[in-house]
Every structure is written in C-alpha cells, then in structure tokens.
C-alpha cells in the first residue's frame, strides 16, 4: 500500500473522532515511515501518543497487505512508560485505534501490576503491541529465548524520556536498547519528551552517540502554543517575617471557591506528608466535600489509586489532593484547574503539573500558585516569566554507572548468557558507557564470576559461570530467581504494608517512620486517623481511631531543592527588586491598595505584594543586586548568627555551609551549627566571628573545593550511605522475598560491612569509586557548587551587621528551631519572636 492510501486510513480515523492531525504528528508519521529514529518534543496533552502509534500500525499495514485476515505472531512494537499508572491510558488509546481501522492486533500491558496468569500467557506469546516499564523490559531480557521473541520487533518507543534521562532508569533503557538493536535488525527507536532543556543531548543519549541509529534520526518539535495561565494566591495580610511552618494552610479558605467553581481540581503538594495534612484539614473545615474529594500519592494502595484515577475521568470528584504521583501524562479531560501548593522547585515540574488541566489539544491550562510562606511569591513571579519563555531545566545523564552494568550483565547471564566481546561492542555504543575500557569490563566480569578480589572466598557472590565456549551464564536457579526479584534501580528504605486488624490493605509506609512509634500512638495515613496496634512480619497492624490529634508520617523523599534554572530565575527577580529599592530615586504611590512603581520599570503583581517585606529588609540590611553577595551578622540569645545568601538551592547551600565552616575553622578555633534553605545558609556560633578576617582569606575560593569538601563533610561516611543503594542495584545485598523483605537496618549494616572491606582492602573497586563519585556529583552537586563559587568570586561582598533578624534570615532561623522543638512549641516560640520583631 502506498503512502497516500496509508495516510487516508489515518486521516479518516481522525475525521471520525472530529479531530485534525497536528503538523508535528504528520511530521512524525513521515519520519517513521521513512525508516528514521527520533525524538519527539511536544507539550503535555497535545496528542503525542497518536504521533507514534499511528505510523507504527500503518507501517505494519504496508508490510502486510493481508493485515485484516492475517494474524501477526510475536511483538511488533514495545512502548515503555516510566509510570505504571500511564499504561492503561496508552492501552485504551492504542486499542481504540487498531480496533477502529480493523487491524487484528493484541494490545497488552506488562508491569509490576500484571497478574501471574497474564504474565505466564505473555511468556508463551507476547502481545503484538506491548506497553511496559523499564524494569519489566529488563525482566523480559532475563527470560529464556528473549531474542527469538524480539527478532521481528519493529519499534521501541520510550515515553516521558525527560523523566528517565538523568536517572539510573534511563541507563537501564540505554542498555536494553543496545541489546534489542542487535537482536532486532529492523528496529526503529523513538523517544517522547515534554519539558526538557537539552533536547539534542536527550536524543543522543536515547539513540547512542555516533551510532547508526543516531545518524539516521530526527528531532521533531511541536510548534503548539500551549496556553498556560498562572494565577498567584496572594495573602490579604502579608507577614513581615515569613516562615514555612504552616504548609500554606493559612490560605486554605482561598482555595475552597476555586474548588467549588471548577469541574475538577488537582491540588499538588511537594510531599506525601503535606498531602495528608491538606486533605485532612480541608475535610475538617468543609465536611460538605466528603465523598467529593480524594487523595492520591505513591504509598496508597493500588486499588485506591486506580479508583481515584477513574473517578477523576468520570468527573465524580471535585478535588484530589496529590503529589508527583499524578505528574505525568494521564489524560484527565474533566480537570479544569490545578493548584500548586508551595514552590515546585523546578520550571519543568511546574509546567508538567500545569498541563494536567486542559489536557486536550487547544485547551488552556490554568494553574494557581499558593505560597506556603510569603517569600515563595518570588518563585511565583519567576515562574510567570519561565512559563512565557518556556525556559526549562536540562536533565544531566549518568556516566559509568557500574552498578547498573553489573545488574544488566547478570540479567543477560540469567537468560541465555552472553559473550564479552559482543556485549562490549554493544555497551560502548551507549552514552553512559562510551568511555568504558576493556580493563573496566574485565573487572566487572571478574566481579560477577568470582565476587571481586576481596570476596573470592564466598560462593554467594559467584553468580555467573564461564562455559567452555567462553559464554557467561548463570546456571543456578536460586541465583536466577533472586536476581529477577531484585531487577530495578529504584532503591528506597524498606516499606511496610499497613493493614487493619480485621483485614483490609491500606497502603505502604517507610520503616524508619514506623520504627519511631509505639503501640497506641495515633497517626494519619490515607486520610484516616489510625492507632498502631503492633508491627509484625513487615506488616503494620492498625485500627481506626477517634482521636483528633495525630502524628503525620514523613517520607525520606520529601526534601526538594531549587533547580539551577529556578535559582537563576529567582536571583533575577531579586535583582529587579534591588534595582528599585536600593536606589535613591524610588517613589511609590498607593493605588487601590496595591503598591506600584512610578516610571518605566515595573514589578510583577507578586513582587509588588512583597514590598512591605522588602522595605523591612532594607531597613535593617539590603536586597542584594546582581554584583553583590549579602552576608548578615547579628546576635541573639542563641549566639552569633552569620547568614549568607547565594540563592542557589538547599543542596548547594548545605555543601557550601560545610565548606565555609571548615575553611573558617582553619583560621580560628570555632565551631558552628549549620542551617539552610533554598535562599541561604546560617553558621551559628557561641563566639563572635571576625568576618573581615575570613573574607580576606579567600573564603569563597573555587580552588581545592573537592579536597576541602572531603574534609568538611566526612565524605567517607556520606559515600558509605550512598554505597547501600549501589550494593542493592549491583546485587551485593539481597533485599528479600515478597512479603519477607530484609529490614532496612540489616541492609544498611550488610552494605556498610562490604564498604569497609572494599575501603580497606580493595581501594580500586569500581563500585566503591562510584559511591564517592555519586556523593559529590549528585548528592552535593559539586558542579553547581563550583559554578556558584566562581560567580561569587566576581561579586562584591556586602557584609551587614544587623541588630536583629531580618525578613530574609527569619525562615532559616525557624527551620533550625524545627529540629529541636515540637510543632506546638515551635509555633509558640515563633509567635513570641514575631511579637518582639514586629514591635521594633
């Protein structure tokens, strides 16, 4: 069938849906049917799915003229999605298309939620169009005869590639594609990405730098002007000394009219704890919403999450309080409005969430920004500009993740085995391992066969055998079973299932939180107050409680930091304020209750609302300009406060605070406690610091950063903690069987023992080196720290000796107090501090 007739099939189908294909969709159809690989960049809700499923099916029709009567044996295309929740949407869209045009294709899903019965059937015969996750794709590669099942594979599509890039799941995909390219000679590889700053590099990582796939590829950008309207909820009364303790709840009543005027509203929170609190508080204040409101986050059981997702589709819910569990492309047409509670910390995340509303081509997305404290309105102002410019973050890909390679080679050994020369050629075509040397591969092969130099005496680490013909193969069924159970790169603390005493699964919760509770304690989870009865066999047994007060769980993944893009945008907003406030020519007039600047320069509505705070800041200090770094010092009954404001995000501030504390300690015998947030960090001491002396000694020098960091942060201890994740991924420690998981503390102790052995006896161990590399590059963001110090070296240091805390320093001080005091005592303490500050 020629191209014209093929397109007529697609065009007629679109016409029957009352749709018209976008130009970018037809571009993708053309490129795919010409045999090209590629990356498609298009905004959320613009029809990306049909941009690739359509040509994949049309190509089958072209290759098989008797497609209506001929049943295809085997898998024709694989669609990889990072979230299991997306698979149902994709399947429904695909099934609808193939059914309507009369192609007898089977469409199936293979994820962690797939039943044993269905999985067994798939093992016998894969569906023609398979929707899966990176982990389940690796499991397919661990099955016998996978190459025969995939040799007629025409396409692999990696959806939401921006979510996988910059993570070890992305590395998993690179390796899987390198293998599939060999066993499926006609393979075409495509990626789909929404919000990402480094698209060219994203395509290179997906296809392999310099590979034939990359040479024969295209980058298609959808030229769709997706309208996003951002509305900030500005407090009627502005607190002069902001703090983040109330999680935005003081603006709860501002949200209710938004919920009631929209068909469906999603309220995005940054943490599961905040999600639980907001859900409970809204119901407490507005019980009339009971039955019309739900909650959705990753620890709630699968059945409840699916029920919530279906209820949103059917427009039976007015509001859903959620986390990033609903970030990605699930098509919820009834959703009209999004409320972002607190700074999203990244432009891409904000745009992704905004796209959940108006999730249809041509529809406008509406997102409200609710600040949890006044200073977050600066982020809101920055996001307004970012939305207009579409300036989003880059995702930095991983390099030389030896733990993932160890897992991958064991996966191949568990299935049909591999030959090192062939695998080396494939692996070095990937972006992650392009610089892998034969010696490094030799070390890894030695590691999986003998357990490395230090562990040769222990049989449990000898997972792979070398057969007579040189093939590396796992022949031990127990080793194979344990490996398949542990395939994946997402490592978290051990989770316990939460169940009612009388039966009924509620969800899962991290062991570290439950370990702090005792029987009888009441905690809030999945919107209920639950009393802990006992913990047994990795299960948390609970019963309903009528107690009003309860403990809200916190999850280890709750810490988020400003991205580099957001940090830069935030600084630019502050510089605009500084230009006005720190000049002698500024004149303000009151107009309808809003402070406005007279003249050609103007501030956003959000920044204008913060003028009282900025004025108070200037009264005691300054708002720093583009060529200035602000340092404030003052004394309270707690001691001497030294506060620095790089505006670089909490991760960079954590590292910079430790670095500066170490460098100062070399000049004088002084100890500090360190507190930090996204805007700055504080060094608190019981003795006064000679600030001028330390500034004269190149305090912010960008030289010797790595060696100084190692000494200041006890890098060995941080690498020891990082090694636990690497050990799990590489299979050095076994996490346990389903429902019999190894306790977190036992995993940690096993990993620490191995770390100590390698550190003492095998310093060249590649996994050990990786632990140090990841500590500096990913946890401490050493690259960003270097750039921040280089910027500061060119700035003028403005040191202000203040008589009391300033609006900028107040949130940092209260964050430090949070670790010492209960929430009630903290609120009382802050109330007294505010009364004292506001009097002066």
N, C-alpha and C positions, 0 to 999 in steps of 0.2 A: 504494500500500500504506500502511495507516495505521500509526501509531507502535506500537501493540500488536503487530501482526504482525511489524514490523521487529525489535522487541526479542525476539520469540520466536525469530527466526533466531539472534540473538546469544547469547541465554540457552542455547539448545540446543547451540550450538557450545561454549560454556564448560562445559556439563554433560558433554559428550563428552570434554573434556580433564580431567575431575574437578576443575574449578575453579569458583569462585563469584565473580562480579564484585564488586569493592570499591565502596562507595558513591561514592568520588571518580570512579571510571570511569563509573558511570551518570550522575553529575552532568555529566561532560564530554560524554557522548553526548547528554544532553538539551540542553545549551547549544549544541552544534554543530548539531544538527538543528533548533534554533530560529533558526539563521542567525547565531549570535553568533561573535565573535572572542574570543580569550582567552589567558591564561597559566595553565598547569597546574604546580603545585608539588607534587612527590611525591618521597619518598626513593628512592634507588637500589635496584633490584631489587623494585619494588612493582607492576610491570605498566603502566608509563606508555605503552609502545608501543601496547598494545591499547586504551588510553583514547581514542586518537585515530584509529588506523587503522580501528577498528570503525565509528564513526559516519560516517567518510568513505566507506566502502564501502556502509553502509546508506543513506546519502543518495543514492548512485548508483542503488541498487535502487529507492528511492522515485521517483526521476526517470525511471527506465527500467523500466517493468513487464515488458518482454520481455528482461530482463537476461541470462537464461540462454542465449538464442539470438542476441541482438543483440550484435555486437562493437563496442565503442566505439573511434572513431577519434580519436587525439590523447591528450594527457596530461590526466588528471583531478586528480591531486594530486602535489605535489612535497614530499619530505621532505629537509630539509637537516641534515646532521650535521657537526660540526667535525672528526671523525676518520675517515679512510678505513677504519680497522680496524672501525668500528662498522657500516659499510654492509652487510656480509654478514649480520650478526646480524639487522638490521632487515629485510633482504630475505627471509630464511628465515621470520621470524615472519609477515610480510605474505603471502608466497606460500602458507604453510600455511593461513591464514585464508580467502583468496579461493578456493583450490582446494577446501577442505572444504565451503564453502557454495555452490559452483557458479557463481561469477562469473568469466566468461572474461576476466580482466584479465591483461595482461602486466606483470610487475614487473622493472624494470631498474635497474642501477647506472651512474652516470656520475661517475667520479672520475679522478684522475691515473693510476690503475692500469688503467683501462678500455682494452682493446686498440683499435688503429686501425680494425680491421674492425667491431667492435661500435659504435664511435663513429660511423663512417660510416653504419651502418644506423640509428642513433638520429637522425642528422641528416635522414635521409629520413622517419623516423616515430618520434616519441618513444614510449616505453612508457607505458602508462596510469598506472602508479604509478612515479614516478621518485625514486630515492634519490641524493643528490648532496652536494657540499660548497659552501661559499660561493664558492670560486674557480671551480669548474666551472659554477655558476649564472651567474656573470659571463661565462664563456665562451659560455654559451647566449645571453646578451643581445648578444654580439658577432657572432652568426650572422645571416645574411640571413633575413628573414621570421619572426623570433622571435615577433613579435606575433600572427601568424596561428596559430603553433603553440601559443600560450598563451591564446588568447582564450576557450577553453572551460574553462580551469583553475578548479577549484572550491576548492582549498585549498593553502596552503603551510604546512608545519609546520617550525619551527626547533627542533631537538632540542638539548639541553645549552646552552640560551640563556645560562646563567650563565658558560659558558666563552667565549662570543663577546662578551658585554657587557663593556665596559671594554677592548676591543681594536679595532684597525682592521678586523679581520674582521667585527666587529659593525657597524661603519659601512658596510662593503660590503653587509651584509644590509639595513640601513635603506634604502640607495639602491635596491637590487634590488627590494625590496618596494614602494617608492614608484612604480616604473615598472610593475611587474606589476599593481598595483591599477588602473592606468589602462587597460591592455590586456585585463584580465580582470574585467569588471564584477561578476561573481557571486563574486568571491574571498573566502574566509574565511582569516584569518591566526591561527595558534596558535603558541605557544611552550611548550616544556617545560623546566623548570628544577628542579634538585635543591636544592643548597645555596647560598643567597644571602640576604643581609640586607635588601636594598632591593627587595622584590618589586613594590611598587606602581610604583616608578620603572622597573623592568625591563619591566613591561607597557607603560608609557608610551613607552619607547624603541622597543620592538618594533613598536607599532602607530602611533606618531606622535602627539605631544601635541596634543590638541584635535581630532584627525581624526575623521571619521565612524566609522572602524574602532575607534578608542579609545572613542568614545561608546557604541558597541554592543558592549561587551566585558565579560568577567567574569574574575575571579581565583578559581581553584579550588585549595584547599589540601587535600591528602590528610591525613586525620586517622588516620594509621597510626603506632602506637608501635613504630618500628623499634628492636629491642633491639640495643644495641652494648655489648659487654663489652671494657673496656680493661685489659690486664694489663701492668704495667711489669716489665721485667727489671732487677733491682737488683743491682749488683755485690756479691759477697761481701766484697770488700775495697774500702773507699772511699778514693780518693786525696784527700788534703787540699788538693792544689794541682792542680786539673783542667786538662787541655789537650786539644785536639781532634785531635792528630796521628795517632792510631791508627785513626780512622774506625770505632770501635766493635769492632774485631777482637778486642780482649781478651775480649769476651763471646761469641765465636764458638761455643764449646762449649755455651753455654747455649741456643743456637738448634737444635742438632742433635736433641735429644729432641723439640722442638716439631715439626720437620720429619718425624721418623720416626713420630710419633703421629697425624699428620693425613693425610687422603687426598691433599690438595694444598695447598701453602703458597706464597703470593707474598711475597717479601722486597722491599719497596720501599726504594730508595735515592734520595737527592735529586739525584745527579749520575751521568752515564754513567761517569765515572772510578771512582767508588765502586762502581758496579755491576760493572765489570770486575774490580776488586780482590777484592770479596767472592766472586764466582763462582770466581775462580782459587784463592783461599785455602781455600774450603770443599772444593774438589776435591783440593787438595794434602793437606789434613788428613784427608779422608774419601773416598778413591778409590772406596769401595764405592758412592757415589752417582752415579758416572759412568754416563751413559745414563738416569738418572732425574732429572737436573737440567738446566736450560737457562737461557739469559739472553735478555732482551728489552729493547732500547732503540732509539731512533729512528734510529741510524746503522747498524744491522744491516740487511742486505738484506731486501727484501720477502718473498722466498720463505721465508727462515729464520723471519721473524717470524710468517708465516702458519702455518708448520709448528708453531711453539711454541704458537700460539693453539689450533690443532686438537688438539694433544697435551694441552693443559690440559682442553679439553672432553671428550676421551676418557679422561681420568683416567689417562694413561700416564706422567705426570711427578709426582714427589714434591714438587719445589720449582722455582720460577722466580725468579731474581734480576732485578729490573726497575726501571724508572724511571717517570715520569709517562706513558710510552707505553701503560701499562695502567690509567691512572687512570679513564678514562671507561667508561660503561655497557656493556661487553662482558659477555655473560651466561656466566659460568663456574660452572655449578652444582657441579662437584666441589670447588671451592675452599672449604676449611673454615676456613683460618686466614690471617691477614695479619701480617707482621712489618714494622713501620716502623723503619728504621734511621736514627737521628738525628732531630732536631726537624723536623717537616714545615713549620714556619714559618707555618702558617695553619690555622684551625679547619676551613674548608671543605675544604681538601685532605685533611686527616686523616679527616674523615667520608666523603669520596668514596672514599678508599682502604679504609677500614673496610668500606664497602658492597660491596667486591669479594668478600668472603666472605659466605656465607649469602645469595647473590644470588638469593633466591626469596622470594615473599611469605610472611611469618610466620616465616622462619628468623632465628636470631640471628647477628649478625656478631661475630667475635672478632678483636681486633687486639692484638698485643703491641708495646710501645714499648721499643726498645733504644737507650739513650743512647750517643752516641759519646764523651761525657765527662760527668762527674758532674753538672755544672750543668744539663744538659739535663733532668734529673729534675724541675726546677722547671717546665719546659714540660710534662712528662708530667702533673704534678699539675694544672696549669692546664687541660690538655686533658680530664682526667677531669670537671672541672666544666662545661667547654664542651659536652661530649657530653650531659650531663644537661639543660643549659639550652637546647641547640640554638642557642646564640648564635653566629652566623656573620658573616663579613665582608660588607660591601657591595662591589659592583663599580661603579666610577665610570666613567660613559660618556664617550667623547671628544666634544669640541666643536670645530667648524670645522677639520676635517682636510682642508685644501685639497688635499694630495697625492692623497688617495683620490678627491676630487671630480674632479680633473684626469684621473685614470685612468678614472673612470666615464664622463665625458663623451666621452673618446676612444673608449671601448668602444662607446658608442651611435653615435658617428660612423662607426666601422668597420663597423657592421651596416647599418642603414637610415637613419642620420642623425637629427637632432633639430632642433626649433625652440626657441630660447632661452626664449620666453615660457612655453611649455607646460612645459618642463623646470624653469624657475624655480618655477612653482607647485607642481610635484611635490616638488622638492628641499627647499623650505622647509616642507613638512609633516613632515619628519624631525626627530628630536630634535637630531641633530648640527648641522644647518644651519638651524635655525629662525630664527636671527638673521642669516642671510646677507643682505647688502644687494644691490640691483641693481648698485651700483658694483663690489662684490667679484666678482660673477658676471661683470661686464664685463671685469674684469682677467683672470679665468681664461679667458674666451673669447678674449681677445687673446693670452693665453699659448699656447693650443693652436693658434691660427691663424698667429701671427707669431713666437712664441718669446719673448714679453715685450719690454719696452723695450730691454733690453741685448743681446738675441740675434737681432734682426731681420735682421741681415746673413747669418745662417746658415740655409740651407734645411733642414737636418736637423731643426730644431726646429719647422718649419711642417708639422704633421701633419694638420691639418683645413682643408678649403676651405669657403668660404661660397658656396653656389649662388645662382642668380638669384632663386629664391623665398624666400631667407633661411634655407634649410636648411643646417645644418652637417654636412659629410660628408667622410669620408676616401675618396679615390679611388685612392690609391697602394697597390698590392698589397704592396709591400715594407714600407711603414709598417704596414699592417694585420697582416701576418704577424709582424713584430717585436713589435707591441703584444700580440697574442694570446699569444705566448710568455712575456710578462712580466706577465700579469694576476695579481694577488695582492698581499697586504700583509705577508706573512711574509718579512722580509729577514734573511738571515744571512750570515756570511762564506762565501766560496767554498768549496765542498766538493769533495774529490777522491775518485774511486772507488778502492777498494782491491781489487787483483786478484792472484791467484797468477801467477807467471811462466808456468806451464804452462796457464793458463786457469782460470777459476772466480772469480766475483764474490763478495766477502766482505761489503762494506758501503761506507760513506762516512765520510770524516773531514775535519775542517776544515783548510784550507790553512795557517792560522797555526801549527798544531801540527807538521805535517809539515815546514814550512819550517825548523824548528829542528833537524831530524835530518839526518844524513849517511849515505850508503850504508854498510851494515854494522851500523848501530845496530839493536838489537832492541827492539820494543815489543809490548805486549799489546793485542790487539784481538779482539773477538768470541770471547773465551775461549781464544785461541791466542797463543803467542809467535811473532812474525813478524820476519824480518830484512828491512830495507829494501834493495832492490836498486837501484832508481832511480825517479825521478819524470819522467814523460813524457806530454805531451798530456792533462793533467789526470787522469792515472792514476798511482796508487802501486803499483808492481810489487814484490811481496814473495815470499819463500819461507819455508817452515816453519823454525823454529829450535829447537834442543835446549837453548839457553842457559836457565839457571834465572832469572837476573836480567834485568829488562827495564824499559823506561820505560812508565808507564801514561798513555795520552792524557788530556788535559783538554779540555773543551769550553767555549766562551765563555759558554754559557748556565748555567754552574754556580753562579753567585752568586745566593743567595736571601736575602731579608731577612724578619724578622718582620713580619707584617701588623699593622695598627693594633689589631685586635681581640686578637691574640695578645700584643702588647706590654702592653695594658691588663690582660689576664688574668694575665700573668707578674708585673706590678707588684703586683697584688692578692695573689698568693701570697707574695711577698716581704714585703709589709706585715703579713700574718698572722704570718710568722716573726718580724719585727721586734717586733711587739706582745708576743711571748712572751720573746724573747731579750734585749731591751733593757730589760725591766722587772726590778725587784729581787726580785719575788715568784716568779720561776720556779723550780720544783723538778722535777727529773727522776728517774725511777727506771728501773732496767733490768728488763725483763720478757721472758723468753725471747729475750734477745739483741736486743730492739728497744727503742729509747729512746721513752718515752711521756710525754706531758704529763699531770700530775695536775690535775684540775679540769674546769670546764665547757668550756674551749677545747681544741680538738684539732687536730692537723695530719694531713695525708694520710700514707699509708704512704711515698710518695716523699719528702716533705719530712722525715719522721722519719728516713729513712735518711741525710739530708744534715746532721743535727745536728752531727756531728763537724766538718764543713767550716764550718758557721755559727759554731760555737764558736770555731774557729780565726780566723775573720774578726773576730769580736767581740774577741778577744784583742788584735788589732792595730788594729782600726777599729770599724765598726758595720755592721749591716744596716739600711739606711735605711727609715724609716717613711713613711706617706702624705703627710706635710707636710714631708718632708726631701729634699734633693738631696745626695748624697755626693760629695765630692772627696777623693782621696787623693794625697799627695805623698810621695816617698821618693827616695833617691839610691842608685844602683848604679854599677858601673864604666862603664856605658854613658852615664851622665849623670843629669840630673834628670828624674824622671818626674812628670807631672801627669795623674792619671786621673780622669775624670768618668763618672758612672753615671746617665744618664737612662732607661735600659731602654726604648729606643724603636725598636730595629732598626738594622741596619748602614747602610742607606741614609741615614736621618736622622742617624746619628752621623757619617757621612762628611762630610755638609754642615755639621753643627754644629761638628765639629772644625776644618774650614777657616774657618768664620765666626769662631770664637773666636780662632784663631791670628791672623787678620787684625786683629781688634779689639785684641788684646794688643800686636801689633806697632806699633800707633798710639801706644801709651803708652811703649814702650821698644824699643830696637833688639835684637831677639831673634828667632832662627829656630827652627822646630820641625820634627820629623818626626812624622807622624800615623799612628797605628794604631787600628783599631776592630773591634768585633764587635757582636753583637746586644745586648749588655748595656751597653756603654760605649765610650769612646774615650780614647786617651792622646796627650798632647802631650809629646814628649821633647825636651829641650834640653841644650846643653852648659853652660848657666849657670842659676843658681837664679832662679826666678820669684817676684816679690813678689806672692803670691796675694792678700793682703789689699788691696793697691793696685788690682789689676784687678777684684776683686769690688766695690770701692767705686765703680767707674766703669761701672756698669750693663752688665756683661759679657753678661748673658743677656737684654738688652732685645729685645722683639719688634718694635721700631721699626727702620725702614731695613734690614730683612732682605734684600730683593731687591737693593738697591744694594750692600750690603756683600758679599753672595754673589757678585755680578758681579765685584767687585774681588778677592775672596779665591780664587776658583776658576778664574779665566781663563775666564769664561763663553763668550767668543768661541770659544775652542778646543774647548770641550765642544759648543757648538752646531754647530761645523764638522763634528765627528764624527757628530752626530745628523743633520746635513743629508744625509749619504750615503744613509741609509735613505729619507729623504723624496725625494731625487733619483731613486732607483731606482723607488719607487712611482709618482712622477709621470711616469716615462718620460724624464727628462732624460738619464740614462745607461743604456745598454743592457748587460744582464748577459751576453749572448751566446747562441749557439745550443746546443741539446742536445749534450753531449759536447765542446763548444768554448766553455766558459764563460770569461768575462773574468776574469783574475786579480784577487784581492781588492785588491792594492796599486794596480792600474791603475784599478779602480773608484773607490777612495778618492781617488787623485790627480785623476781627472776631476771627481769631486764637489767636491773642495777648490778646484779652479780655478774652477768655477761659483760656489761660495760666495764666493770672493774678489771675483769680478766683481760679484755682486749686492751684497755688503757695501760695495764702493767706489763703485759707480755707480747702484745701484737699491735704496736702503735701505727703500723701501716695498714691495718684493717680498713677496708673501704667503707664499711658501714659505720665504723667509729668516726672516720673523717667526715662522712656525710652528716652525722649528728652535729658536729661543730659548724659545718658549712650552713646547715639549715638554721641553726641557732642565730647566727649572725645575719644571714641574708633574709630570712623570713620572719623570725620572731623579733629581732632587734632592728630590722630594716636598716642595716648598716649603710646601704647605698643612699637611702633618703637622709640618714644622719649626716653622711659626708657632704651631700649637697646643701643641707641646711647650714652646716658649719661654714662652708665656703661662702654662702650668701651672707651670713652674719659677719664674716671677716671683712666684708666690704661695707658694712653698715657702721653707723656711729652709735656707740653705746650711750644710751641716756639712762643715767642712774638717778633715781628719785628717792630721797629719804623722806618717808611719809610719817605722819603722826599716828595713823590708824589704818586698818584695812581699807582697800579701795573696792569699787564695784567689780573690777577685773579679778582681784585676788580673792574675793569672798567665796566664790564657788570652789576654789582649790582648797581653801581652809576647811570648809564644811565637808568636802569629800574625805579629807584626812580624819576628821572627827567621826565620820560614819563608821570607820573601822573599830572605833573604841567604844561607841555608845549604842544602846538600843535605839530603835526608831523613835520611841516616845521621848526618851531622854534627849536625843539629838534635836527633836523638834523644840523642846523646851529651851535647850541651850541656845539654839539659833534664834529663837524668839527674843531671848534676853540680849543677845549680841546685836540684833537688829534694832531693838529699842535704844540701845546705847549709841549705835552708829547714826541712827536717824535723828537723834537729838542734837548731834554735833554738826 
